[in-house]
Amino acid sequence: MRRPILTAALALAVVTPAAAQRSVDWNNRFLFFSDNTEYFNPYREGATWIGGRLWTELELGVTPEVAVHVGVTANHLAGDASFAETRPLISLRYHTATSTGVIGTLITEDRHGFLEPIQVQQFDILAPIEYGTQWIEQRERWRGEYYLNWRKLNTVAQREQFDMGILLQGDATRWLRAKAQGLWVHRGGQLFTGGETTANNMTMALGLIAHDTVGFLGESSLEAWFLGSSPGWMDSLPAGIDAKGHGTLLRASILPFHNFRFNGAVWFGNGYAAAEGDRNYSSIGRNDYYKEDRFYAEVGLNQIWRTSNGLTFENQFRFTKIDDIDTDAISWSKWEYSYRLIGKVPFNIHLWTERNPE
């Protein structure tokens, strides 16, 4: 029902007359990344990704609220013999002071804000391009987002696959915020089976976040989340396991000086598994490994520099502990580590404004 409503709203916006002039803008974004994970555990293998991605598109302003975006994105990974992996950017967007509607290429900044047990962090560099429908509502005390991301078509060789996400947050007081997140990952399709079974994985999260400036600790926050997962990809699960579980996530951060943010997290899981989540939080590991009761701990440091024209540079370093497993990452301890460097550079140019619109 949501898809027809969104489509009708965008269509109505296109045909609504407007007095403002039409315009053309050339928008460019550059992403540079170096991401390394030193993991030696039964759940997730370490990997290194170094590369860069370009988004370049024309924004055709049709009315004050409606624009067409058309362009291309190219991604090159260091060590890849090919020049780049390219994909189209094309969308119709409706935008007001409080609402944003999209048909086509979705807005995916920071993985929609999902927790890492629901969607692994590396999606922001490896799978940031999504296509479908989306609605974002931003009000003074609350924010909501719905999106449908169509990942695969149903063909003779494969079943269709899509994600559907819902995110809500509201400010109860100046320092207390409530959040809810839900992600449905579906594999199915009626035309062809592609040799695959129908599969569904649903994850949800409810959280409370206390945030304020606390003396010498600076900007500080304390979060408590409860997460649940439904049965998942049945043909890929160990025998007798249904991936139906839950977990509790506690997070805290402080910003004691300049742009140095120290953070930590603790996770207690019981049978939890998410199709797109970070496997370090999952009860289901690699090669049919399974452990119902899970423990994960993390401490880290983030630095982010921002300029007035939108340039950002971030570095991140984390130490992680997976259950009580011995690891080769740091031979004298049971801790593993990861780090990443991220640079984001926007470069936008206004090309044309119609002087005498009809």
C-alpha positions as CSV (number, residue, x, y, z in Angstrom):
1,M,0.0,0.0,0.0
2,R,2.9,2.4,0.8
3,R,4.4,2.1,-2.7
4,P,1.2,3.3,-4.6
5,I,0.8,6.2,-2.1
6,L,4.4,7.3,-2.6
7,T,4.1,7.0,-6.3
8,A,0.9,9.1,-6.4
9,A,2.4,11.8,-4.2
10,L,5.4,12.2,-6.4
11,A,3.3,12.2,-9.6
12,L,1.0,14.9,-8.2
13,A,4.1,17.0,-7.3
14,V,5.4,16.8,-10.8
15,V,2.2,18.2,-12.4
16,T,1.6,20.9,-9.8
17,P,2.3,24.3,-11.3
18,A,5.0,26.5,-9.8
19,A,6.1,30.0,-10.3
20,A,9.8,29.4,-9.5
21,Q,12.4,29.1,-12.2
22,R,13.8,25.8,-13.4
23,S,17.4,25.0,-12.9
24,V,20.3,22.6,-13.6
25,D,23.0,21.7,-11.1
26,W,26.0,19.4,-11.5
27,N,26.6,17.5,-8.2
28,N,29.7,15.5,-7.5
29,R,30.8,13.4,-4.5
30,F,34.1,11.6,-4.0
31,L,34.6,8.9,-1.4
32,F,38.1,7.6,-0.6
33,F,38.5,4.7,1.8
34,S,40.9,2.3,3.4
35,D,39.2,-0.3,5.6
36,N,41.0,-3.1,7.3
37,T,39.6,-5.8,9.6
38,E,42.0,-8.2,11.5
39,Y,39.6,-10.9,12.4
40,F,40.5,-14.5,13.1
41,N,37.4,-16.0,14.6
42,P,34.6,-18.5,13.6
43,Y,32.1,-15.7,12.7
44,R,33.9,-13.3,10.4
45,E,37.1,-13.3,8.4
46,G,39.4,-10.3,8.2
47,A,39.6,-8.3,4.9
48,T,41.1,-5.2,3.4
49,W,39.4,-2.8,1.0
50,I,41.2,0.3,-0.4
51,G,39.6,2.4,-3.1
52,G,37.5,5.3,-4.2
53,R,34.1,6.0,-5.5
54,L,32.7,8.8,-7.6
55,W,29.1,10.0,-7.8
56,T,28.4,12.5,-10.6
57,E,24.9,13.6,-11.6
58,L,22.8,16.4,-13.0
59,E,20.0,17.7,-10.8
60,L,17.2,19.0,-13.0
61,G,15.0,21.3,-10.9
62,V,11.5,20.9,-12.4
63,T,9.6,22.8,-9.7
64,P,10.6,24.1,-6.3
65,E,9.8,20.7,-4.8
66,V,10.6,18.2,-7.6
67,A,13.9,17.4,-9.2
68,V,15.2,14.6,-11.5
69,H,18.7,13.3,-10.7
70,V,20.6,11.5,-13.5
71,G,24.2,10.4,-13.6
72,V,26.6,7.5,-12.9
73,T,28.7,6.2,-10.0
74,A,32.0,4.4,-10.5
75,N,33.9,2.5,-7.9
76,H,37.5,1.3,-8.1
77,L,39.1,-1.1,-5.6
78,A,42.9,-1.2,-5.3
79,G,44.3,-4.4,-6.8
80,D,41.3,-4.8,-9.2
81,A,42.5,-5.2,-12.8
82,S,39.3,-3.6,-14.1
83,F,39.1,0.2,-14.4
84,A,35.9,0.6,-12.3
85,E,32.5,-0.9,-11.5
86,T,29.9,1.5,-12.7
87,R,26.2,1.8,-12.0
88,P,23.5,4.3,-13.1
89,L,22.1,7.1,-10.9
90,I,18.6,8.0,-11.8
91,S,15.8,9.2,-9.5
92,L,12.8,11.4,-9.1
93,R,12.8,13.3,-5.8
94,Y,10.2,15.3,-4.0
95,H,11.5,17.6,-1.3
96,T,10.0,20.1,1.1
97,A,11.2,21.6,4.4
98,T,10.0,18.4,6.3
99,S,9.6,15.6,3.7
100,T,11.7,13.8,1.1
101,G,10.3,11.2,-1.4
102,V,12.3,9.2,-3.8
103,I,11.7,6.8,-6.7
104,G,14.9,5.4,-8.2
105,T,18.3,5.7,-6.6
106,L,17.9,6.0,-2.9
107,I,19.5,8.2,-0.3
108,T,21.7,5.9,1.7
109,E,24.0,8.1,3.8
110,D,25.5,6.2,6.8
111,R,23.6,3.0,5.9
112,H,20.3,4.7,6.8
113,G,21.5,4.8,10.4
114,F,21.2,1.1,11.1
115,L,23.0,-0.5,14.0
116,E,25.8,-2.8,13.0
117,P,24.1,-6.0,14.3
118,I,21.4,-5.2,11.7
119,Q,23.6,-4.0,8.8
120,V,27.4,-4.4,8.7
121,Q,29.4,-1.2,8.6
122,Q,31.2,-2.0,5.3
123,F,27.9,-1.6,3.4
124,D,28.7,2.1,3.4
125,I,31.7,1.6,1.1
126,L,30.9,-1.7,-0.7
127,A,27.1,-1.5,-1.3
128,P,26.0,2.2,-1.0
129,I,23.9,2.2,-4.2
130,E,20.3,1.2,-3.7
131,Y,17.2,1.4,-6.0
132,G,13.6,1.5,-5.1
133,T,11.3,3.9,-3.2
134,Q,11.8,6.0,-0.1
135,W,10.1,8.5,2.2
136,I,11.9,10.5,4.8
137,E,10.0,12.7,7.3
138,Q,12.0,15.2,9.4
139,R,10.2,17.1,12.1
140,E,11.3,19.2,15.1
141,R,11.1,16.4,17.6
142,W,10.9,13.3,15.5
143,R,12.2,11.7,12.4
144,G,11.0,8.7,10.3
145,E,12.2,6.8,7.2
146,Y,10.7,4.0,5.1
147,Y,12.5,2.5,2.1
148,L,12.2,-0.4,-0.3
149,N,15.5,-1.5,-1.9
150,W,15.2,-3.9,-4.8
151,R,18.5,-5.9,-5.0
152,K,17.8,-8.7,-7.5
153,L,15.3,-9.4,-10.3
154,N,13.5,-12.8,-10.5
155,T,15.1,-14.6,-13.4
156,V,15.6,-18.2,-14.5
157,A,19.0,-18.2,-12.7
158,Q,18.0,-16.4,-9.5
159,R,15.1,-15.5,-7.2
160,E,14.2,-11.9,-6.5
161,Q,15.6,-10.2,-3.4
162,F,14.7,-6.9,-1.7
163,D,15.2,-5.1,1.6
164,M,12.5,-3.1,3.4
165,G,13.5,-0.8,6.2
166,I,11.7,1.4,8.7
167,L,13.5,3.7,11.1
168,L,11.9,6.0,13.7
169,Q,13.2,8.3,16.4
170,G,11.6,10.8,18.8
171,D,13.0,13.2,21.4
172,A,11.1,12.6,24.7
173,T,13.2,15.4,26.4
174,R,16.2,17.6,25.5
175,W,18.5,14.8,26.6
176,L,16.5,11.5,26.1
177,R,15.7,10.0,22.7
178,A,13.9,6.8,21.7
179,K,14.6,4.9,18.5
180,A,13.1,1.9,16.6
181,Q,14.6,0.1,13.6
182,G,13.4,-2.7,11.5
183,L,14.8,-4.5,8.4
184,W,13.1,-7.2,6.4
185,V,15.3,-9.1,3.9
186,H,13.3,-11.2,1.5
187,R,14.3,-13.7,-1.2
188,G,11.5,-15.2,-3.3
189,G,9.6,-14.5,-6.6
190,Q,6.8,-16.4,-8.2
191,L,8.0,-16.7,-11.8
192,F,11.3,-18.7,-11.3
193,T,12.9,-20.5,-8.4
194,G,16.5,-20.4,-9.7
195,G,17.2,-23.4,-7.6
196,E,16.8,-21.4,-4.3
197,T,14.2,-21.6,-1.6
198,T,12.1,-18.7,-0.4
199,A,13.8,-17.0,2.6
200,N,13.0,-14.2,5.0
201,N,15.0,-12.6,7.7
202,M,13.4,-9.9,9.9
203,T,15.4,-7.9,12.5
204,M,14.1,-5.2,14.8
205,A,15.7,-3.0,17.5
206,L,14.3,-0.7,20.2
207,G,16.5,1.7,22.0
208,L,16.8,4.5,24.5
209,I,19.6,7.1,24.2
210,A,20.6,9.6,26.9
211,H,22.8,12.4,25.6
212,D,24.2,15.6,27.0
213,T,27.3,17.6,27.6
214,V,28.8,16.3,30.9
215,G,31.7,18.4,32.3
216,F,35.2,17.4,31.2
217,L,33.7,14.4,29.3
218,G,32.2,16.7,26.7
219,E,29.4,15.5,24.5
220,S,28.5,12.1,26.0
221,S,25.9,9.5,25.3
222,L,24.7,6.2,26.8
223,E,22.5,3.8,24.8
224,A,20.6,0.6,25.7
225,W,19.1,-1.5,22.8
226,F,17.0,-4.7,22.6
227,L,17.2,-6.5,19.3
228,G,15.3,-9.5,17.9
229,S,15.6,-11.6,14.8
230,S,13.2,-13.9,13.0
231,P,14.0,-17.2,11.2
232,G,16.4,-16.5,8.3
233,W,17.9,-18.1,5.2
234,M,16.9,-21.6,6.0
235,D,19.0,-23.3,3.3
236,S,22.2,-21.7,4.6
237,L,21.6,-22.5,8.4
238,P,23.1,-25.3,10.3
239,A,20.8,-28.3,10.9
240,G,18.2,-27.7,13.5
241,I,18.9,-23.9,13.8
242,D,16.2,-21.4,12.9
243,A,18.0,-18.1,13.5
244,K,15.2,-16.9,15.8
245,G,16.8,-15.0,18.7
246,H,17.5,-11.8,20.5
247,G,20.3,-9.7,22.0
248,T,21.0,-6.7,24.2
249,L,23.4,-3.9,23.1
250,L,24.9,-1.3,25.4
251,R,26.9,1.6,23.9
252,A,28.6,4.7,25.3
253,S,30.7,7.5,24.0
254,I,32.4,10.7,25.2
255,L,34.0,13.6,23.4
256,P,36.4,15.0,26.0
257,F,38.5,17.3,23.7
258,H,38.5,18.6,20.2
259,N,37.2,15.9,17.8
260,F,38.5,12.8,19.6
261,R,35.5,10.6,20.4
262,F,36.1,7.5,22.6
263,N,33.4,4.8,22.4
264,G,32.6,1.4,23.7
265,A,30.0,-1.4,23.2
266,V,29.0,-4.6,24.9
267,W,26.7,-7.2,23.3
268,F,24.9,-10.2,24.8
269,G,23.2,-12.4,22.2
270,N,21.1,-15.5,22.3
271,G,20.4,-17.1,18.9
272,Y,20.4,-13.8,17.1
273,A,21.3,-13.6,13.4
274,A,20.8,-10.9,10.7
275,A,21.2,-11.6,7.0
276,E,23.0,-8.2,6.4
277,G,24.3,-7.8,9.9
278,D,27.9,-7.9,11.3
279,R,28.6,-11.6,11.9
280,N,30.6,-10.7,15.0
281,Y,27.2,-10.2,16.7
282,S,25.6,-13.4,15.2
283,S,25.1,-16.8,16.7
284,I,25.7,-18.3,13.3
285,G,29.3,-18.3,12.1
286,R,31.2,-19.6,9.1
287,N,31.3,-23.3,8.0
288,D,28.2,-24.3,10.0
289,Y,29.7,-22.9,13.2
290,Y,27.0,-22.1,15.8
291,K,27.0,-20.8,19.3
292,E,23.7,-19.8,20.9
293,D,25.0,-17.5,23.7
294,R,27.2,-14.8,22.3
295,F,29.4,-12.1,23.8
296,Y,31.0,-9.2,22.0
297,A,32.9,-6.2,23.4
298,E,34.4,-3.2,21.6
299,V,36.4,-0.1,22.5
300,G,37.5,2.5,20.0
301,L,38.5,6.0,18.9
302,N,37.0,8.1,16.2
303,Q,38.3,11.4,14.8
304,I,36.3,13.5,12.3
305,W,37.3,16.7,10.7
306,R,34.7,18.8,8.9
307,T,35.0,22.0,6.9
308,S,32.4,24.6,6.1
309,N,32.2,23.5,2.5
310,G,31.3,19.9,3.4
311,L,34.7,18.2,3.2
312,T,35.1,15.5,5.9
313,F,37.9,13.2,6.9
314,E,37.4,10.4,9.5
315,N,39.8,7.9,11.0
316,Q,38.6,5.1,13.2
317,F,40.4,2.4,15.3
318,R,38.7,-0.4,17.2
319,F,39.7,-3.2,19.5
320,T,37.1,-6.1,19.7
321,K,36.7,-9.2,21.8
322,I,34.7,-12.1,20.4
323,D,33.4,-14.5,23.1
324,D,36.5,-15.9,24.8
325,I,38.2,-17.1,21.6
326,D,41.9,-17.1,21.1
327,T,43.0,-15.1,18.1
328,D,46.1,-14.5,16.0
329,A,45.4,-10.8,15.6
330,I,47.3,-9.8,18.7
331,S,49.1,-12.9,19.8
332,W,49.4,-12.1,23.5
333,S,45.7,-11.3,24.0
334,K,42.2,-12.4,23.0
335,W,41.5,-9.0,21.3
336,E,41.2,-8.3,17.6
337,Y,41.3,-4.9,15.9
338,S,40.2,-3.0,12.8
339,Y,40.8,0.5,11.4
340,R,39.5,2.7,8.6
341,L,40.2,6.0,6.9
342,I,37.4,7.7,5.1
343,G,37.5,10.9,3.1
344,K,34.4,12.6,1.6
345,V,34.7,15.5,-0.8
346,P,31.6,17.2,-2.3
347,F,32.0,19.4,-5.4
348,N,28.8,21.0,-6.8
349,I,28.3,23.5,-9.5
350,H,25.2,25.5,-10.5
351,L,25.0,25.4,-14.3
352,W,21.8,27.2,-15.4
353,T,18.6,28.9,-14.3
354,E,15.7,29.6,-16.6
355,R,15.1,33.3,-16.7
356,N,11.7,33.4,-18.3
357,P,9.6,30.3,-17.4
358,E,6.3,29.8,-19.1
